[in-house]
Amino acid sequence: MKSRLLGFLPLLLLLAGCGRRESAVERGDRAQVLHRGISYEVAGLDPQLATGISEGAIETALFEGLVAEDPKDLHPVPGVAERWEASADGLTYTFRLRADARWSNGRPVTAGDFVASWRRILSPALAAPNAAMLYVLQGAEAYHRGAAQDFGQVGVAAPDPRTLRVTLDHATPDFLARLTHWAWLPVYLPAIRAAGKADDRANAWARPGRLVGNGAFLLQSWSPDREIVLARSPTYWDARRVALREIHLYPIDSVDAEERAFRAGQLHVTDAVPIGRIDAYRRDAPQLLRIDPYLGTYYYALNVRHPSFGDPRVRRALSLAIDRGAIAAKVLRGVEQPAASFTPPGLEGYEPPAAAKSDAAEARRLLAEAGHPGGQGLAPLELMFNSSENHRLIAEAVQEMWRRELGIEVKLVNQENKVVLADRQSGDFQIVRAAWIADYPSPSSFLDLFRSGNGNNFTGWSSPEYDALLFAADRAADPAARRELWGRAEALLLRAAPIIPLYHYSHAFLIQPSVQGWYPNLLDHHPYKYVWLDGK
């Protein structure tokens, strides 16, 4: 059924008429105040505990790492480090920190701050979900797992306040790109300790009035479920380049409400666009619609600890019974690409095995082989997703496919995002909607997610064979050998089926023409220091 933006263009003309109140967007254009929608209320702003894209987009404004990202293609550019050099074997990096790098309290950012920050995220007591990002450092995994007690054995040292020496466990050609992830950001330990224990996950240091950052913006205010306001930092080393005076971020989990706010002139940029309105924007206002490439996968995670999912044949049957092509074409309006693998194709020449195909007959055979012909003996399943009209449309389509093809009844459970995050972390779910956006453009950024012990792998599935294949891939000097090992690991993952890939992302969203410097790129990163507003 087609959906139209009834009266869309007349409404815009009406709003442009005389005597009306100036919109937030128009005021923002004049004052360099960006208004942006984010899809949910963020759980926190501690970069060492964050897992969500919205959190990361805020934290990279509040903090800056050794390297930053070019706004167009995201290649690494100097951040706190003004320059660096690597050893011939690729195992040692030496970073020279800039003299004018400052925390928001005016104190200098030192190499010792990075050492202390990386020690905190690797602290076993903190249980940081992204700590495994740092396993590329020599000795980091052993320290994080508690097998080694001496942090001095981890490959990071500060010979002087402006020199940071990093030693890797193995040569990692994309190490600099990995450094742009928020897990590597420095945090100011004195401010954290002033609010509580440094390794206490409940420490509320990352709040207005307490948070000390070193990025281009400060945390000015935070009204939960309403608005987060960032203000330009006067202590940032490159403050003269920063055009935006403020950034206002609004957690709006309803894509319909977000689209209405955009039309009313309350938002410069949305997080998403209602699926049912994409065709209308394509037709009536294409200058407001952006569909950018996006390196990510939308998937369902199965809790293999739950009795219903102990048999991999049941899990594979659920995956095979989904018609991904129909979801992509009919539900998602052709914006997204059906996923037969977890890793998107084409990264570093890697073509993943297409093992998650749609095959209803094979799905029924596997389910019967597992002792559940026509769904017999399986209790109704629960599929949980965070509040969003788009997520509900997809879940309803999958619910009907499982009922029609397998005879399995599914209850849809809609929860606030913070509830979903808590439940999946504690393992209190059966099936949960999830997404993975690459931390850096490599298959390893996807496949590492399911290594044993990874803090973001909440399925309960692990495999020593899978771990060994990825271990070997990390250390393979030959690119072809590395791709072959990745392929074997991903085939094993898809056969075990703790996850059900549905589609590979594009990012469809709405953006006002006044927003400049918001370039399309594979990771959907938009460094705010390069963004500005042109009211003309």
VOGU-3710 file (C-alpha; in Angstrom, 3 decimals, decimal comma):
1> mksrllgflp> 0,000/0,000/0,000  1,447/3,355/-0,986  1,899/6,061/1,606  1,739/9,705/0,614  2,881/12,865/2,369  -0,544/14,458/2,151  -0,258/18,175/1,753  3,512/18,074/2,147  4,495/20,798/-0,321  1,549/23,096/0,533
11> lllllagcgr> 2,593/22,793/4,186  6,129/23,900/3,359  4,765/26,859/1,416  2,489/27,778/4,300  5,353/27,639/6,774  7,342/29,936/4,512  4,620/32,568/4,624  4,666/35,916/6,395  3,819/36,444/10,032  4,732/32,965/11,253
21> resavergdr> 7,036/32,116/14,147  10,666/31,433/13,264  11,479/27,714/13,437  14,224/26,142/15,517  16,059/25,256/12,316  16,002/28,851/11,087  17,185/30,178/14,447  19,840/27,487/14,486  21,041/28,400/11,009  21,617/31,984/12,124
31> aqvlhrgisy> 23,257/31,069/15,419  25,164/27,933/14,301  23,070/25,671/16,556  22,507/22,193/15,116  19,345/20,279/16,048  19,701/16,517/15,549  17,416/13,586/16,271  18,852/10,447/17,835  16,847/7,261/17,970  16,835/6,620/21,716
41> evagldpqla> 17,783/7,958/25,130  21,445/7,110/25,580  22,339/4,856/28,496  25,383/6,914/29,449  28,285/8,967/28,122  31,252/7,058/29,514  33,126/6,187/26,290  34,625/3,100/27,907  31,184/1,604/28,609  29,280/2,710/25,511
51> tgisegaiet> 27,994/0,216/22,955  25,502/2,263/20,915  26,039/4,360/17,802  24,199/7,344/19,310  26,467/7,281/22,375  29,535/7,059/20,184  28,454/10,028/18,062  28,200/12,150/21,218  31,364/10,903/22,896  33,539/11,621/19,875
61> alfeglvaed> 32,389/15,247/20,199  33,258/15,363/23,912  36,577/13,533/23,646  39,382/13,246/21,101  41,796/10,362/20,638  45,321/10,160/19,326  43,981/10,295/15,770  40,755/11,698/14,376  38,836/11,154/11,125  38,806/13,075/7,886
71> pkdlhpvpgv> 35,162/14,160/7,407  34,909/12,909/3,811  36,521/9,472/3,709  37,387/8,964/7,404  41,083/8,322/6,844  43,067/8,926/10,058  44,237/12,499/10,610  46,111/14,033/13,571  44,081/14,408/16,740  45,759/14,748/20,124
81> aerweasadg> 48,840/13,302/18,416  50,315/15,836/16,014  52,444/13,144/14,347  53,473/9,500/14,663  55,822/6,915/13,239  55,732/3,135/12,969  58,577/0,653/13,136  59,526/-1,294/10,003  57,900/-4,471/11,345  54,638/-2,650/12,138
91> ltytfrlrad> 54,740/-3,635/15,812  55,705/-0,336/17,468  54,059/3,068/17,074  55,411/6,243/18,632  52,997/9,152/18,963  54,042/12,739/19,659  51,256/14,624/21,437  50,589/18,249/20,609  51,636/20,813/23,236  48,325/22,699/23,134
101> arwsngrpvt> 46,006/19,694/23,720  43,903/20,539/26,776  41,199/19,030/28,943  38,117/21,161/29,396  39,416/22,207/32,835  42,523/23,669/31,186  44,939/20,916/32,217  47,252/19,510/29,501  46,425/16,155/27,897  49,429/13,918/28,499
111> agdfvaswrr> 50,692/10,554/27,362  50,137/9,385/30,934  46,420/10,148/30,518  46,261/7,625/27,678  48,116/5,002/29,704  45,737/5,495/32,635  42,674/5,461/30,372  43,631/2,229/28,635  44,426/0,664/31,971  40,906/1,543/33,152
121> ilspalaapn> 39,090/0,069/30,135  41,174/-3,121/30,444  40,449/-3,419/34,163  38,580/-6,713/34,664  36,375/-5,077/37,321  35,030/-2,479/34,862  33,862/-5,228/32,473  33,946/-2,805/29,549  32,039/-4,286/26,588  34,550/-2,953/24,048
131> aamlyvlqga> 37,706/-3,848/25,960  38,490/-6,498/23,346  39,131/-3,658/20,891  42,409/-3,151/22,752  43,510/-6,786/22,537  45,706/-5,787/19,630  48,054/-4,324/22,277  50,771/-6,637/23,506  49,638/-8,269/26,748  46,232/-6,551/26,807
141> eayhrgaaqd> 44,109/-9,695/26,572  45,973/-11,452/29,370  45,607/-8,413/31,635  41,905/-7,966/30,857  41,132/-11,642/31,474  43,015/-11,568/34,780  45,728/-13,961/33,628  48,359/-11,241/34,209  48,305/-8,749/37,085  51,050/-6,340/36,022
151> fgqvgvaapd> 49,811/-3,620/33,678  53,434/-2,787/32,966  53,438/-5,837/30,677  50,787/-4,231/28,437  52,220/-2,586/25,332  51,747/1,081/26,195  54,230/3,422/27,858  54,761/7,150/28,354  58,516/7,967/28,303  57,609/11,649/28,776
161> prtlrvtldh> 54,367/13,682/28,944  54,224/14,218/25,183  55,431/10,808/23,946  53,305/7,661/23,862  54,876/4,386/22,758  52,542/1,559/21,723  53,629/-2,049/21,128  51,250/-4,376/19,286  50,763/-8,087/19,738  50,915/-8,567/15,976
171> atpdflarlt> 51,236/-6,365/12,922  47,886/-4,659/12,286  47,800/-2,624/9,060  44,568/-0,838/10,005  45,675/0,023/13,553  45,352/3,786/13,019  41,795/3,390/11,739  40,930/1,319/14,809  42,188/4,133/17,044  39,280/6,334/15,943
181> hwawlpvylp> 36,801/4,132/17,849  35,544/5,592/21,123  36,983/2,680/23,132  40,441/4,237/22,615  39,446/7,737/23,768  41,234/9,180/26,808  39,265/9,886/29,975  40,296/12,194/32,817  40,880/9,911/35,799  40,916/12,638/38,494
191> airaagkadd> 37,347/13,624/37,553  36,236/9,991/37,566  37,799/9,339/40,963  36,209/12,500/42,357  32,811/10,917/41,655  33,600/7,392/42,885  35,745/4,360/42,139  37,362/4,419/38,706  36,307/0,848/37,896  32,721/1,204/39,186
201> ranawarpgr> 30,288/0,927/36,281  27,727/2,936/38,268  30,078/5,913/38,699  28,093/8,978/37,557  31,075/11,080/36,500  29,890/11,525/32,897  27,234/14,112/33,787  26,978/17,895/33,334  29,216/19,685/35,795  31,359/16,573/36,329
211> lvgngafllq> 32,457/15,413/32,891  35,892/16,639/31,885  36,601/16,024/28,207  39,182/17,052/25,647  37,015/17,239/22,530  35,644/20,064/20,432  32,486/20,279/22,581  31,452/20,298/26,239  28,473/18,622/27,890  26,364/21,651/28,773
221> swspdreivl> 23,106/19,978/29,866  21,289/16,653/29,810  17,552/16,365/30,372  16,813/12,614/30,229  14,352/11,602/27,501  14,246/15,195/26,286  17,490/16,820/25,190  21,276/16,753/25,403  23,073/20,030/24,701  26,725/20,258/23,700
231> arsptywdar> 28,534/23,595/23,576  31,719/24,552/21,746  34,760/24,109/23,999  37,036/27,132/24,421  39,946/24,905/25,536  39,969/22,648/22,464  43,272/22,976/20,592  41,557/23,528/17,231  38,646/25,644/18,501  39,080/28,208/15,721
241> rvalreihly> 38,074/25,600/13,162  34,821/24,711/14,961  31,879/26,607/13,450  28,957/25,146/15,419  28,229/26,994/18,658  25,913/24,322/20,069  24,512/20,882/19,230  21,069/19,910/20,535  20,349/16,174/20,463  16,830/14,793/20,891
251> pidsvdaeer> 16,135/11,137/21,795  13,068/10,326/19,675  12,372/6,605/19,438  9,313/7,105/17,212  10,381/7,585/13,602  6,947/9,048/12,839  7,325/11,665/15,580  10,857/12,436/14,408  9,672/12,949/10,830  6,923/15,305/12,037
261> afragqlhvt> 9,481/17,286/14,024  11,640/17,575/10,906  8,701/18,813/8,812  7,849/21,357/11,509  11,354/22,807/11,327  12,497/21,465/14,697  15,318/19,241/13,391  18,172/19,713/10,960  18,928/15,977/10,764  16,922/12,885/11,635
271> davpigrida> 18,239/9,491/12,652  15,869/7,667/10,288  12,792/8,103/8,119  9,541/6,130/8,341  9,665/3,280/5,852  6,201/4,131/4,573  7,248/7,679/3,668  10,395/6,981/1,696  8,591/6,785/-1,657  6,766/10,043/-0,979
281> yrrdapqllr> 9,995/11,871/-0,170  11,610/10,398/-3,268  8,777/11,833/-5,309  7,917/15,110/-3,589  11,030/16,308/-1,753  14,130/14,387/-2,886  16,410/17,234/-1,754  15,515/16,411/1,865  16,062/12,642/1,629  19,503/11,066/1,911
291> idpylgtyyy> 20,228/7,378/1,399  23,899/6,907/2,176  26,064/3,780/2,170  26,404/2,301/5,630  28,641/-0,544/6,738  26,377/-2,516/9,025  24,070/-5,523/9,416  20,591/-5,736/10,963  20,094/-9,102/12,628  18,242/-11,110/15,258
301> alnvrhpsfg> 20,278/-12,660/18,068  19,164/-15,974/19,570  19,858/-16,848/23,190  21,394/-20,310/22,776  21,127/-20,837/26,552  17,333/-20,911/26,226  15,835/-24,435/25,903  14,126/-23,581/22,605  17,432/-22,760/20,915  19,797/-25,430/22,165
311> dprvrralsl> 19,596/-27,340/18,864  21,363/-25,549/15,977  18,895/-27,159/13,534  16,080/-25,153/15,124  18,139/-21,981/14,874  18,999/-22,636/11,223  15,356/-23,399/10,438  14,306/-20,024/11,825  16,927/-18,318/9,664  16,088/-20,205/6,461
321> aidrgaiaak> 12,342/-19,596/6,816  12,733/-15,821/6,443  12,229/-14,378/2,964  14,817/-11,606/3,154  14,171/-10,493/-0,407  10,512/-9,841/0,365  11,402/-7,867/3,497  13,940/-5,755/1,606  11,653/-5,062/-1,345  8,225/-4,780/0,242
331> vlrgveqpaa> 8,814/-3,696/3,827  12,015/-1,679/3,423  11,074/-0,126/0,050  14,260/-1,303/-1,666  16,551/0,799/0,512  18,392/-2,119/2,153  20,099/-5,220/0,741  19,072/-8,756/1,851  21,784/-10,397/3,961  22,813/-13,999/3,330
341> sftppglegy> 25,847/-13,484/5,599  26,755/-11,439/8,636  29,659/-9,626/6,992  28,738/-7,314/4,102  30,473/-8,357/0,866  33,445/-6,625/-0,697  35,510/-5,581/2,329  39,221/-6,042/1,616  38,252/-8,283/-1,308  36,446/-10,691/1,032
351> eppaaaksda> 33,311/-12,416/-0,242  31,498/-14,027/2,692  29,756/-17,418/2,427  26,071/-16,985/1,555  24,873/-19,551/4,087  21,913/-17,606/5,507  19,777/-17,981/2,401  16,000/-18,130/2,301  14,823/-21,742/1,834  11,481/-22,570/3,454
361> aearrllaea> 11,515/-26,236/2,386  14,934/-26,825/3,954  13,780/-24,938/7,048  10,809/-27,298/7,475  13,055/-30,328/6,947  15,518/-29,189/9,603  12,763/-28,403/12,090  11,212/-31,841/11,597  14,643/-33,471/11,906  15,058/-31,675/15,224
371> ghpggqglap> 11,808/-33,275/16,414  9,428/-30,368/15,834  7,482/-31,020/12,599  5,093/-28,162/11,978  6,401/-26,471/15,128  5,159/-29,258/17,422  6,651/-29,230/20,883  8,022/-25,692/20,632  6,527/-23,202/23,061  5,574/-19,795/21,613
381> lelmfnssen> 8,718/-17,732/21,115  9,350/-14,136/22,174  10,939/-11,611/19,821  12,076/-8,427/21,581  12,862/-5,144/19,872  13,382/-1,542/20,940  10,593/0,927/20,313  10,415/1,960/16,673  7,711/1,713/14,051  10,291/0,469/11,552
391> hrliaeavqe> 11,463/-2,347/13,848  7,842/-3,368/14,444  7,088/-3,631/10,715  10,065/-5,948/10,218  9,188/-8,033/13,293  5,590/-8,443/12,127  6,783/-9,672/8,726  9,117/-12,232/10,343  6,404/-13,285/12,804  4,074/-14,123/9,910
401> mwrrelgiev> 6,773/-15,995/7,963  7,579/-18,218/10,946  3,893/-18,902/11,523  3,188/-19,653/7,862  6,297/-21,655/6,985  7,080/-23,428/10,282  3,891/-23,351/12,341  5,700/-21,454/15,111  3,872/-18,774/17,090  5,835/-15,698/18,086
411> klvnqenkvv> 4,987/-13,005/20,612  6,366/-9,551/19,822  7,817/-7,713/22,830  8,317/-3,964/22,382  10,552/-2,298/25,011  12,425/0,951/25,558  15,980/0,761/24,295  17,524/0,892/27,778  15,400/-2,133/28,787  16,475/-4,048/25,690
421> ladrqsgdfq> 20,134/-3,268/26,399  19,846/-4,412/30,003  17,929/-7,609/29,159  20,235/-8,727/26,400  23,304/-8,045/28,551  21,855/-10,145/31,383  20,697/-12,890/28,989  17,025/-12,303/29,830  15,649/-12,749/26,309  14,826/-15,391/23,703
431> ivraawiady> 15,241/-13,511/20,417  16,297/-9,866/20,300  16,658/-7,368/17,509  20,226/-6,109/17,143  22,499/-4,311/14,719  26,224/-4,170/14,208  27,912/-1,215/12,561  31,580/-1,650/11,734  34,083/-0,053/14,073  36,509/0,071/11,136
441> pspssfldlf> 36,088/-1,107/7,518  37,242/-4,726/7,753  35,585/-8,163/8,016  37,352/-8,592/11,357  35,212/-5,796/12,811  32,152/-8,001/12,204  33,552/-11,444/12,921  35,371/-10,472/16,130  31,955/-9,797/17,672  31,411/-13,535/18,238
451> rsgngnnftg> 34,769/-14,434/19,723  34,437/-16,138/23,099  34,239/-13,549/25,831  33,511/-10,571/23,599  31,471/-8,126/25,682  29,063/-7,473/22,796  28,333/-11,159/22,124  25,187/-11,694/24,181  24,005/-14,858/22,379  25,818/-17,221/24,764
461> wsspeydall> 27,426/-18,972/21,787  31,152/-19,634/21,657  33,422/-21,936/19,680  37,132/-22,681/20,234  37,419/-23,540/16,539  35,944/-20,167/15,563  38,300/-18,378/17,964  41,303/-20,232/16,548  40,417/-19,321/12,954  40,177/-15,622/13,813
471> faadraadpa> 43,394/-15,804/15,830  45,161/-17,189/12,764  43,529/-14,609/10,459  44,807/-11,747/12,624  48,350/-13,003/12,221  48,238/-14,021/8,541  50,614/-11,880/6,509  49,122/-12,963/3,187  45,778/-11,211/2,409  44,463/-14,232/0,488
481> arrelwgrae> 45,181/-16,530/3,443  43,475/-14,066/5,777  40,358/-13,990/3,586  40,269/-17,794/3,468  40,404/-18,004/7,273  37,675/-15,377/7,629  35,497/-17,387/5,238  35,923/-20,596/7,213  35,109/-18,792/10,457  31,997/-17,130/9,067
491> alllraapii> 30,745/-20,398/7,532  31,071/-21,992/10,970  29,165/-19,104/12,559  26,331/-19,271/10,042  26,004/-23,055/10,400  25,749/-22,699/14,174  23,212/-19,890/13,634  23,255/-18,027/16,957  22,280/-15,041/14,818  19,882/-14,440/11,936
501> plyhyshafl> 21,172/-11,754/9,529  18,292/-9,928/7,846  19,781/-7,119/5,772  22,871/-5,021/5,175  22,292/-1,376/5,888  21,994/1,754/3,926  21,198/4,842/5,978  17,981/6,586/4,973  17,432/9,857/6,815  16,263/13,448/6,370
511> iqpsvqgwyp> 18,571/16,461/6,324  17,977/20,175/5,844  19,790/21,809/2,893  21,461/24,248/5,292  23,605/21,487/6,839  27,096/21,564/5,343  30,001/19,174/5,864  27,737/16,131/6,396  29,427/13,846/3,893  28,323/10,292/2,982
521> nlldhhpyky> 30,736/7,645/4,210  30,628/3,942/5,037  30,549/4,379/8,829  28,091/7,306/8,946  30,570/9,320/10,998  30,273/13,087/10,815  32,923/14,864/12,919  31,092/17,898/14,267  34,154/20,145/14,104  33,760/20,173/10,314
531> vwldgk> 29,972/20,706/10,229  28,425/24,149/9,753  25,055/25,680/8,880  24,365/27,849/5,846  21,099/29,707/6,381  21,141/31,131/2,870
//
